């Protein structure tokens, strides 16, 4: 019984920890992926504000979509290009 409770507690803690992080996928005007912004502090900034002036790290290309964004999971965000701040 203790092992089951420990396993459930671990899984809940991991799930809540992932949810606490804010992850925004900033988009280009045509809706394609520009860059991803992740913040471990959670929703300290809105994705609208983050993506409004976002630029891609690799080539400094401006997303230029007036804050257009979409949700992305933390798993998928780790494989995408980050945003320069």
Secondary structure, 3 states (H helix, E strand, C coil): CHHHHHHHHHHHHHHHHHHHCEEEEEECCCCCEEEEEEECCCCCCCHHHHHHCCEECCCCCECCCCCCEEECCHHHHCCCCEEEC
